[in-house]
Amino acid sequence: MLSRFLSPRYRELAKNWIPTVGMWGSVGTIGLVWATDWQLILDWVPYINGKFKDN
């Protein structure tokens, strides 16, 4: 459906930008976790969530 609105040139540009946008999205997500309460966010990760339990 999106290809109906984009010309072939813009589709090719979008394909070229997918890795860059993915990398910056990952960096932004990691930065958000670092800047906020990381224990609260890591409680949602299945392997890690048992490591921060308070007795």
CORZI-V207452 format. One record per run of one state. SS is the DSSP state (A for helix, B for strand, O for the rest). FROM is the first residue (numbers start at 1). TO is the last residue. If there is no record, write none. Layout:
((SS & FROM & TO) (SS & FROM & TO))
This chain:
((O & 1 & 1) (A & 2 & 5) (O & 6 & 7) (A & 8 & 35) (O & 36 & 37) (A & 38 & 42) (O & 43 & 55))
